[in-house]
Amino acid sequence: MMIPVHAGTLERRHSAAMERLYDQLITELMQTFEEKLSAAAEADGNAKQNVRLRRELAAMNRRVA
């Protein structure tokens, strides 16, 4: 037996489902963006360390030469 559903009820259910989906997508997008920022900061730190290590190596090479 089918239970009739009022169009307004169906529309509210659809709207609520779409809001949940939208919230989930926004949350995942923000999380991904935070991970991207974290990776960029880590890469920047690695680049700075790389420059420092290269300078130290060049100084060592000058002392040895």
C-alpha positions in Angstrom: 0.0 0.0 0.0 1.4 3.4 -1.0 1.2 6.2 1.5 0.5 9.5 -0.3 3.1 12.2 0.4 2.2 15.8 0.3 4.3 17.8 -2.3 5.4 20.2 0.4 6.7 17.4 2.6 8.7 15.9 -0.3 10.1 19.3 -1.1 11.2 19.9 2.5 12.8 16.4 2.6 14.6 17.2 -0.7 15.7 20.6 0.6 17.0 19.1 3.9 18.9 16.4 2.0 20.4 19.0 -0.3 21.4 21.2 2.7 23.1 18.2 4.3 24.9 17.4 1.1 26.0 21.0 0.7 27.3 21.1 4.3 29.2 17.9 3.8 30.8 19.2 0.6 31.7 22.5 2.1 33.3 20.7 5.1 35.3 18.5 2.8 36.4 21.4 0.7 37.5 23.4 3.8 39.4 20.3 5.1 41.1 19.8 1.8 42.0 23.5 1.6 43.5 23.3 5.1 45.6 20.3 4.1 46.8 22.2 1.0 47.8 25.2 3.1 49.6 22.8 5.5 51.5 21.1 2.7 52.4 24.5 1.2 53.8 25.7 4.6 55.7 22.5 5.0 57.2 22.9 1.5 58.1 26.5 2.3 59.9 25.3 5.4 61.7 22.6 3.5 62.8 25.1 0.9 64.2 27.4 3.6 66.0 24.5 5.2 67.4 23.5 1.8 68.8 27.0 1.2 70.4 27.0 4.7 72.0 23.5 4.1 73.3 24.5 0.7 75.0 27.6 2.2 76.5 25.5 5.0 77.8 23.0 2.4 79.2 25.8 0.2 81.0 27.2 3.3 82.4 23.7 4.1 83.6 23.4 0.5 85.4 26.7 0.7 87.2 25.7 3.9 88.3 22.4 2.3 89.4 23.9 -0.9 
